[in-house]
Amino acid sequence: MSTQEPTEPLSEPLTIGVEAYISEEYARAERDKLWGKVWQQVGRVEELPRVGDYLSYDILDDSIIVVRTSADTIRAYYNVCSHRGRPLVDTPPGARDARGRRRMFVCGFHGWRYNLEGECTRVALGEDWPCGLTEQNTRLAEVRLDTWGGWIWINLDPECEPLRDYLEPAATLLDPFQLQNMRYRWRRWLVFDCNWKTALEAFMETYHVQQTHPEFMTYGSFLGWSRAQGKHSNIGYDAPKGLDENQAKLRLGTGGDPRVSTADLQNFTWENANTNTTRTLVDAANRLVDELPEGTPADQVLRHWLDSARRDDAARGVVWPTVAPEDIGVSGTAWQIFPNFQIGHALNNMLCYGARPYGYDPNKCIFEAAVYELYPEGQEPQTEWEFTPVGDPAWRTVLPQDFANMAAVQKGMKARGFTGPKPNPYRERSIVNLHHNLARYMGTGAPRDLT
């Protein structure tokens, strides 16, 4: 048992029922009570650079077309022809979504046409309707859309609160990181054998690192805090006084010589996860032994490493945002944006996870992971969503350790001898907070006292 003292009080010990994870009835109720009411991240603004560029997004029975209609406007419509209900765009077999560029959308059933503004511009044999068809009942139904952080967000509820209000306080605490300037390094997705909540919760705390990823413990302690933030939550690493920045993603290795352990940690992360770092950070860490004398205090190693990497990036046209160390500490390592998106932010890179239902089977989900970083303008790699099944070597070695937990937890939830999750009152508050908020939407499943 850890003897490290928490930096803030414990929450009340609570337990959670298993229905949210394994009940098909609950999964079906999510359609209207949850997914029809929340803001959902569906893509990046830079993915739709030209007028007519579009992508699709599916959530259970609803399919949405997101399309750029002008240089400064993106709109979203239900992907369904107003005539007989046929989708206007089809997702190719094996693809995550449909993408392309069009001047109009034409229904493949009877040829009804719609312009980018959602107006029906052609009804085949329209003279057969002497009355009844109107501009209002033939146009595409529009969906609320807004942008923040470089992402496109939609909400199926026409009466929903503004996106900015919904995202607070995450939006304010993350704005200094200028996430809109980052671009994909890689992005992968798969259909996984667990509930979408099981998938996300695997990444919503650092409590699991010492057992699930023991190789990281060679480089220091990875225990951390978890805080409820309204609808959302964030997590970060416990750090000694004066090392606020070490609560974040870009952190020192610890041990006898932080110069060496930091380089080892960066090299291991780059090779075995390809997340939470960049080539610039790795190279700067590998120079620490040459650039700093043995015995340099940890806080000075951290500052030298980050300043050096910042200069290296600036020299190639990559400008990091300037964020105060105390603000970096408060923002932590990652934010869980309710209900199903995680932003693992840093000064020049981020790792994001998303999960959503795969039909109404509570034991399956669509799971997505993407790494972003800052690039010189015009030099970002050309990427697309790659279907990457479990066992594919592209996942490297770290994420498969999490995958093993996800599948095993989903199976264990159904065991008669399991009485429900009992999250750590300090390190897993984010999980409890997720279920508090789910209960507000769903009307059931609120965490209970652990007695």
Backbone torsions as a table, in degrees:
resi	resn	phi	psi	omega
1	MET	NA	137.3	-177.1
2	SER	-68.6	139.9	176.4
3	THR	-99.4	1.4	-179.9
4	GLN	-68.8	130.4	-177.4
5	GLU	-80.7	132.3	174.5
6	PRO	-60.0	149.0	-179.3
7	THR	-87.3	-3.6	175.2
8	GLU	-149.8	165.6	-172.8
9	PRO	-63.0	155.5	173.2
10	LEU	-72.4	151.2	169.6
11	SER	-83.6	170.8	175.0
12	GLU	-67.1	137.1	176.9
13	PRO	-64.5	128.9	-177.2
14	LEU	-132.1	161.9	174.3
15	THR	-130.0	159.1	-174.4
16	ILE	-125.4	139.8	175.7
17	GLY	-72.2	162.9	-176.5
18	VAL	-92.7	-6.8	-175.3
19	GLU	-57.6	-38.4	-178.1
20	ALA	-62.5	-21.0	-177.8
21	TYR	-97.7	-31.7	-167.7
22	ILE	-124.6	-7.9	-175.2
23	SER	-88.0	124.9	175.8
24	GLU	-68.4	-35.0	177.1
25	GLU	-60.2	-43.9	177.3
26	TYR	-62.8	-44.1	-178.8
27	ALA	-60.5	-39.1	179.3
28	ARG	-70.4	-35.5	179.3
29	ALA	-67.9	-26.3	178.8
30	GLU	-60.2	-28.8	-176.7
31	ARG	-51.5	-53.5	-175.5
32	ASP	-93.1	-37.4	-174.5
33	LYS	-77.9	-30.2	-177.3
34	LEU	-112.0	-66.9	-171.9
35	TRP	-65.9	-23.5	176.3
36	GLY	-82.4	1.2	-173.6
37	LYS	-126.5	-14.5	-170.7
38	VAL	-106.3	158.7	172.1
39	TRP	-78.8	133.3	-178.4
40	GLN	-125.2	136.3	177.0
41	GLN	-80.8	128.0	-173.4
42	VAL	-122.1	-6.7	-179.0
43	GLY	164.4	-176.9	-179.7
44	ARG	-106.8	147.3	179.4
45	VAL	-58.4	-39.8	-176.7
46	GLU	-69.5	-10.9	176.5
47	GLU	-75.3	-13.2	179.6
48	LEU	-123.7	69.3	-172.9
49	PRO	-77.7	-25.6	-173.1
50	ARG	-116.6	152.4	176.2
51	VAL	-58.6	129.7	-178.8
52	GLY	98.5	-15.0	175.8
53	ASP	-66.9	136.7	-178.1
54	TYR	-142.4	161.5	169.1
55	LEU	-142.9	160.5	177.6
56	SER	-112.5	157.8	178.1
57	TYR	-142.2	128.0	-179.1
58	ASP	-114.8	135.0	172.8
59	ILE	-137.2	106.0	-175.4
60	LEU	54.3	-121.3	-174.3
61	ASP	-82.4	-8.0	-175.5
62	ASP	-100.8	132.4	174.4
63	SER	-120.0	136.9	-174.3
64	ILE	-122.8	138.5	169.7
65	ILE	-101.1	126.8	175.8
66	VAL	-112.6	121.0	-171.5
67	VAL	-139.1	141.6	173.8
68	ARG	-81.4	121.9	-177.0
69	THR	-102.4	-16.5	175.4
70	SER	-159.1	178.4	-177.0
71	ALA	-58.7	-30.3	-176.2
72	ASP	-123.5	19.8	-177.5
73	THR	-136.5	131.5	171.4
74	ILE	-122.1	135.3	179.7
75	ARG	-124.0	163.2	177.7
76	ALA	-132.5	138.0	179.2
77	TYR	-133.6	153.3	168.7
78	TYR	-63.8	133.5	-177.2
79	ASN	-82.7	71.0	-176.7
80	VAL	-155.6	129.3	177.9
81	CYS	-69.0	137.7	-176.6
82	SER	-72.8	-9.2	-178.2
83	HIS	-79.4	-65.1	-176.1
84	ARG	-126.9	2.5	174.0
85	GLY	91.7	8.6	179.1
86	ARG	-72.4	137.0	173.9
87	PRO	-57.3	142.9	-179.9
88	LEU	-81.5	-29.6	175.4
89	VAL	-128.0	141.6	-179.1
90	ASP	-110.7	139.0	175.6
91	THR	-76.6	125.2	179.1
92	PRO	-59.8	147.7	179.0
93	PRO	-54.1	130.8	178.1
94	GLY	82.0	-2.2	-179.2
95	ALA	-94.3	156.8	177.2
96	ARG	-73.3	-34.5	-176.1
97	ASP	-159.9	176.9	174.3
98	ALA	-98.5	141.0	179.9
99	ARG	-144.3	154.1	177.7
100	GLY	167.0	-161.6	178.4
101	ARG	-141.2	129.1	-178.1
102	ARG	-141.2	152.1	171.8
103	ARG	-88.3	-21.6	178.4
104	MET	-155.5	166.4	174.8
105	PHE	-111.7	126.9	-176.9
106	VAL	-117.8	126.8	179.1
107	CYS	-71.1	130.2	-178.5
108	GLY	-76.0	-3.7	-177.9
109	PHE	-88.8	-58.6	-177.3
110	HIS	-126.4	2.7	172.8
111	GLY	84.4	14.4	173.1
112	TRP	-62.2	144.6	-174.9
113	ARG	-121.0	149.3	180.0
114	TYR	-137.3	135.4	176.4
115	ASN	-82.3	178.1	-176.5
116	LEU	-66.6	-17.7	176.8
117	GLU	-86.2	4.0	177.1
118	GLY	86.2	2.3	-178.1
119	GLU	-81.8	138.6	174.9
120	CYS	-76.7	116.3	-175.2
121	THR	-103.6	-11.1	177.3
122	ARG	-152.8	124.5	170.1
123	VAL	-108.7	115.3	-179.8
124	ALA	-59.0	128.3	-177.3
125	LEU	53.3	46.7	-177.2
126	GLY	-60.7	-21.5	179.7
127	GLU	-66.0	-14.3	178.1
128	ASP	-72.7	-11.7	176.8
129	TRP	-106.0	92.1	179.7
130	PRO	-65.3	-21.9	177.2
131	CYS	-160.9	173.8	174.7
132	GLY	104.7	-41.8	178.8
133	LEU	-79.4	131.9	178.5
134	THR	-129.8	166.0	176.0
135	GLU	-58.5	-36.2	-176.2
136	GLN	-72.4	-42.8	-175.1
137	ASN	-88.5	0.4	175.1
138	THR	-110.1	-15.1	-178.9
139	ARG	-74.4	162.1	178.3
140	LEU	-72.5	138.0	177.9
141	ALA	-72.2	126.1	-175.5
142	GLU	-89.1	151.4	-178.8
143	VAL	-117.1	141.1	178.3
144	ARG	-60.7	134.9	-178.7
145	LEU	-141.8	142.9	174.2
146	ASP	-153.3	172.2	179.6
147	THR	-129.3	148.5	172.0
148	TRP	-160.5	141.8	175.9
149	GLY	67.5	13.6	-175.1
150	GLY	90.1	-5.1	179.2
151	TRP	-97.7	155.1	171.3
152	ILE	-98.1	131.2	-179.0
153	TRP	-123.0	142.9	176.4
154	ILE	-126.7	157.7	174.4
155	ASN	-141.5	127.0	-177.2
156	LEU	-78.9	-8.4	179.6
157	ASP	-91.9	112.5	-178.9
158	PRO	-64.3	-17.2	-179.4
159	GLU	-102.9	18.1	-174.2
160	CYS	-69.3	159.5	176.0
161	GLU	-70.9	156.3	178.7
162	PRO	-57.8	147.9	-177.9
163	LEU	-55.9	-45.0	-176.9
164	ARG	-59.0	-43.2	178.7
165	ASP	-63.9	-41.3	-179.0
166	TYR	-61.7	-38.0	-173.7
167	LEU	-81.2	-15.5	-177.6
168	GLU	-66.9	147.4	2.4
169	PRO	-87.7	3.7	-177.8
170	ALA	-58.1	-43.2	-175.9
171	ALA	-59.5	-46.0	-177.9
172	THR	-66.2	-40.9	-177.5
173	LEU	-75.8	-21.4	-180.0
174	LEU	-99.0	-17.7	-179.2
175	ASP	-51.6	-40.5	-178.9
176	PRO	-61.4	-19.1	-178.7
177	PHE	-81.6	-6.9	175.1
178	GLN	49.9	53.1	-176.1
179	LEU	-61.5	-22.7	-179.6
180	GLN	-65.1	-16.2	-178.7
181	ASN	-88.5	-6.9	-178.8
182	MET	-85.9	155.4	-179.6
183	ARG	-132.1	156.8	-178.4
184	TYR	-59.5	135.4	164.9
185	ARG	-96.3	-44.4	169.8
186	TRP	-153.9	160.0	177.9
187	ARG	-150.9	132.3	-175.6
188	ARG	-138.7	153.8	178.7
189	TRP	-145.8	161.3	176.2
190	LEU	-160.1	164.6	170.4
191	VAL	-95.8	121.8	-171.4
192	PHE	-114.8	151.5	-177.2
193	ASP	-87.4	62.6	171.8
194	CYS	-162.0	165.0	175.6
195	ASN	-66.7	152.8	-178.0
196	TRP	-62.0	-30.9	178.3
197	LYS	-72.2	-39.1	176.3
198	THR	-58.9	-41.7	-179.3
199	ALA	-63.1	-50.0	-177.6
200	LEU	-65.3	-39.8	-175.5
201	GLU	-66.0	-19.2	176.5
202	ALA	-64.4	-19.2	-175.5
203	PHE	-118.7	9.9	-173.9
204	MET	-96.5	13.0	177.8
205	GLU	-159.7	159.0	176.8
206	THR	-101.4	1.1	-178.5
207	TYR	-58.0	-28.7	-174.8
208	HIS	-82.9	-11.8	-169.8
209	VAL	-60.3	-44.4	-173.6
210	GLN	-62.4	-29.3	-179.9
211	GLN	-98.2	-41.8	-176.4
212	THR	-78.0	-37.5	-178.5
213	HIS	-122.4	62.0	-172.9
214	PRO	-61.6	-23.1	-179.8
215	GLU	-63.4	-27.1	178.5
216	PHE	-69.6	-24.5	-177.2
217	MET	-67.2	-16.0	173.8
218	THR	-60.8	-27.3	-172.9
219	TYR	-101.6	3.5	176.6
220	GLY	136.6	-174.8	-179.8
221	SER	-83.8	136.4	178.8
222	PHE	-119.7	23.0	173.9
223	LEU	-72.4	148.2	-176.1
224	GLY	-151.9	176.1	-179.3
225	TRP	-99.2	167.6	177.2
226	SER	-145.2	132.6	-175.0
227	ARG	-130.4	135.4	171.8
228	ALA	-74.6	134.7	-178.6
229	GLN	-133.5	64.7	-177.4
230	GLY	69.2	-127.1	176.8
231	LYS	-65.7	-23.3	-170.2
232	HIS	-111.6	-175.8	175.7
233	SER	-154.9	163.3	172.6
234	ASN	-140.6	160.3	-178.6
235	ILE	-129.9	156.9	177.5
236	GLY	-161.9	170.3	-178.8
237	TYR	-87.8	142.4	168.2
238	ASP	-62.8	137.9	-177.8
239	ALA	-142.0	147.6	177.4
240	PRO	-63.2	157.6	176.5
241	LYS	-56.4	135.0	180.0
242	GLY	90.2	-4.5	178.4
243	LEU	-120.6	52.1	-177.5
244	ASP	-55.0	-40.6	-177.5
245	GLU	-63.1	-22.1	-177.2
246	ASN	-78.8	4.6	170.4
247	GLN	-85.3	-4.2	-172.0
248	ALA	-104.5	-174.7	-176.9
249	LYS	-64.4	-43.5	-177.2
250	LEU	-84.8	95.6	-171.0
251	ARG	-131.4	157.6	179.3
252	LEU	-71.8	150.3	159.0
253	GLY	-78.4	154.1	179.5
254	THR	-117.4	171.1	-177.3
255	GLY	133.5	-161.9	-176.2
256	GLY	-63.2	-34.8	-177.9
257	ASP	-137.2	100.6	-176.9
258	PRO	-64.0	-19.6	175.6
259	ARG	-63.3	-46.0	-176.6
260	VAL	-73.9	-46.2	-176.0
261	SER	-67.3	-32.2	176.9
262	THR	-66.4	-43.4	177.2
263	ALA	-63.4	-42.5	179.5
264	ASP	-62.1	-43.2	179.8
265	LEU	-63.2	-43.6	179.7
266	GLN	-64.8	-43.3	179.6
267	ASN	-64.3	-41.7	179.8
268	PHE	-63.2	-45.5	-178.4
269	THR	-62.6	-43.5	-179.1
270	TRP	-62.2	-42.6	-174.9
271	GLU	-80.7	-34.4	-169.9
272	ASN	-105.0	-12.0	178.0
273	ALA	-132.0	-33.7	-175.0
274	ASN	56.1	40.0	178.8
275	THR	-136.6	165.8	168.7
276	ASN	59.2	18.7	174.7
277	THR	-161.5	176.4	176.2
278	THR	-137.8	168.6	178.1
279	ARG	-60.1	-37.3	178.9
280	THR	-62.0	-45.3	179.9
281	LEU	-65.3	-39.8	178.7
282	VAL	-62.7	-47.0	-178.3
283	ASP	-64.0	-40.8	179.0
284	ALA	-65.4	-37.3	178.0
285	ALA	-66.2	-37.1	-179.2
286	ASN	-70.0	-13.5	177.4
287	ARG	-93.1	-7.4	-172.8
288	LEU	-58.2	-41.7	-178.7
289	VAL	-62.8	-34.0	179.8
290	ASP	-79.9	-28.5	-171.9
291	GLU	-98.5	-16.2	-179.0
292	LEU	-126.9	143.2	178.9
293	PRO	-73.8	153.4	175.2
294	GLU	-58.4	140.9	-178.9
295	GLY	90.8	1.0	176.6
296	THR	-60.5	127.9	-179.2
297	PRO	-57.4	151.3	-174.2
298	ALA	-58.1	-41.5	-178.1
299	ASP	-64.0	-33.4	178.1
300	GLN	-73.7	-34.3	175.4
301	VAL	-63.0	-45.5	-180.0
302	LEU	-60.4	-47.1	-177.8
303	ARG	-66.0	-42.0	179.5
304	HIS	-63.7	-43.4	-178.7
305	TRP	-61.2	-49.5	-177.4
306	LEU	-68.4	-39.9	178.5
307	ASP	-64.1	-39.9	179.5
308	SER	-64.5	-45.4	179.3
309	ALA	-66.2	-36.8	177.4
310	ARG	-61.3	-44.1	179.2
311	ARG	-64.7	-41.7	179.6
312	ASP	-61.0	-42.8	179.1
313	ASP	-67.7	-40.4	179.8
314	ALA	-60.5	-36.0	-179.0
315	ALA	-65.0	-24.0	178.9
316	ARG	-105.4	14.5	174.3
317	GLY	89.3	19.6	178.1
318	VAL	-111.6	114.4	-175.8
319	VAL	-105.3	116.1	176.5
320	TRP	-74.5	149.8	170.2
321	PRO	-69.4	154.1	176.0
322	THR	-98.8	114.5	-178.1
323	VAL	-127.3	130.5	-179.3
324	ALA	-62.0	142.8	-179.1
325	PRO	-53.0	-40.9	-178.8
326	GLU	-66.9	-31.8	177.2
327	ASP	-72.7	-35.2	174.7
328	ILE	-61.7	-43.6	-180.0
329	GLY	-62.3	-45.1	-178.4
330	VAL	-65.2	-34.8	-177.6
331	SER	-74.2	-23.7	175.2
332	GLY	74.1	-154.2	-176.2
333	THR	-98.5	-28.7	-174.5
334	ALA	-161.6	151.4	175.4
335	TRP	-116.8	135.9	172.8
336	GLN	-98.5	106.4	-178.8
337	ILE	-88.9	115.5	-175.8
338	PHE	-61.3	135.7	0.4
339	PRO	-98.5	-17.1	-160.7
340	ASN	-141.5	29.5	-178.7
341	PHE	-137.3	134.5	176.7
342	GLN	-118.8	132.9	177.5
343	ILE	-112.3	107.6	176.5
344	GLY	-98.1	90.3	-166.3
345	HIS	-93.1	153.5	169.9
346	ALA	-149.8	-178.3	-175.2
347	LEU	-68.3	-32.7	-178.1
348	ASN	-132.7	10.4	177.4
349	ASN	-159.1	167.0	173.7
350	MET	-155.9	154.5	176.4
351	LEU	-121.5	123.1	-176.7
352	CYS	-123.6	143.3	177.5
353	TYR	-122.3	146.9	171.6
354	GLY	-141.0	152.0	177.3
355	ALA	-149.2	142.5	178.0
356	ARG	-150.2	163.8	-176.5
357	PRO	-61.9	150.4	171.0
358	TYR	-112.6	91.1	-171.1
359	GLY	65.8	-156.3	-177.5
360	TYR	-101.1	13.4	175.5
361	ASP	-79.1	112.7	-177.4
362	PRO	-67.1	-9.6	-177.3
363	ASN	-97.3	9.2	179.0
364	LYS	-135.8	152.8	175.9
365	CYS	-152.2	162.4	167.4
366	ILE	-92.8	120.2	-179.0
367	PHE	-114.8	136.3	-177.1
368	GLU	-131.3	143.3	174.8
369	ALA	-136.8	138.3	179.7
370	ALA	-144.7	139.0	174.4
371	VAL	-110.5	134.9	179.6
372	TYR	-122.4	156.7	168.8
373	GLU	-155.0	173.2	176.2
374	LEU	-84.0	135.7	178.4
375	TYR	-128.5	155.3	169.3
376	PRO	-58.7	143.1	-176.2
377	GLU	-53.6	128.1	178.7
378	GLY	83.9	-1.9	-177.4
379	GLN	-110.7	11.0	177.9
380	GLU	-69.3	146.6	-179.9
381	PRO	-68.5	153.3	174.9
382	GLN	-87.2	115.6	-175.9
383	THR	-124.2	164.2	169.8
384	GLU	-147.2	167.1	178.7
385	TRP	-69.8	121.1	-179.6
386	GLU	-106.2	125.0	174.2
387	PHE	-71.4	119.5	-172.6
388	THR	-132.1	95.9	-175.1
389	PRO	-70.1	162.7	174.4
390	VAL	-55.2	136.8	-178.8
391	GLY	95.9	-13.9	177.5
392	ASP	-69.6	131.6	-177.7
393	PRO	-63.2	-14.1	178.7
394	ALA	-63.2	-22.3	178.1
395	TRP	-76.1	-5.2	-177.2
396	ARG	61.2	-142.9	-173.0
397	THR	-114.1	-21.7	-174.2
398	VAL	-80.4	-52.9	-177.8
399	LEU	-60.1	-36.5	175.9
400	PRO	-58.7	-26.6	175.1
401	GLN	-65.2	-39.4	175.7
402	ASP	-68.2	-39.6	179.7
403	PHE	-58.8	-39.6	179.7
404	ALA	-60.6	-39.9	177.1
405	ASN	-65.7	-42.6	-175.9
406	MET	-58.8	-48.7	-179.5
407	ALA	-66.6	-40.8	-177.9
408	ALA	-68.2	-40.7	178.9
409	VAL	-63.4	-42.7	179.8
410	GLN	-60.3	-40.0	177.5
411	LYS	-66.7	-43.5	-177.7
412	GLY	-66.5	-27.4	179.0
413	MET	-58.8	-26.1	-175.4
414	LYS	-88.5	-7.8	-176.5
415	ALA	-65.8	137.3	-179.6
416	ARG	-62.3	-27.9	-178.0
417	GLY	-84.2	-1.5	-179.6
418	PHE	-94.2	125.6	-175.2
419	THR	-99.2	5.4	176.7
420	GLY	117.9	152.2	179.2
421	PRO	-59.7	146.2	178.9
422	LYS	-130.0	76.7	-172.5
423	PRO	-61.1	146.4	175.8
424	ASN	-58.2	126.2	-174.2
425	PRO	-66.9	-12.2	179.0
426	TYR	-112.2	-46.1	-169.7
427	ARG	-93.6	-10.5	-178.8
428	GLU	-127.7	31.0	176.8
429	ARG	-58.4	-32.1	-177.7
430	SER	-58.5	-36.4	180.0
431	ILE	-69.8	-45.3	176.7
432	VAL	-59.7	-42.6	-178.2
433	ASN	-64.4	-37.9	176.4
434	LEU	-56.8	-45.0	-176.0
435	HIS	-77.1	-28.7	170.4
436	HIS	-59.2	-45.6	-177.9
437	ASN	-72.7	-38.2	174.6
438	LEU	-57.5	-42.7	-178.2
439	ALA	-62.9	-33.1	179.0
440	ARG	-65.2	-35.6	178.2
441	TYR	-81.7	-42.9	-171.2
442	MET	-85.9	-22.0	-178.8
443	GLY	78.7	12.0	179.8
444	THR	-158.9	162.1	172.3
445	GLY	88.7	16.6	180.0
446	ALA	-64.6	140.8	176.4
447	PRO	-56.1	144.4	-177.5
448	ARG	-116.6	158.0	175.1
449	ASP	-57.7	138.2	177.7
450	LEU	-86.0	95.1	-176.9
451	THR	-130.0	NA	NA
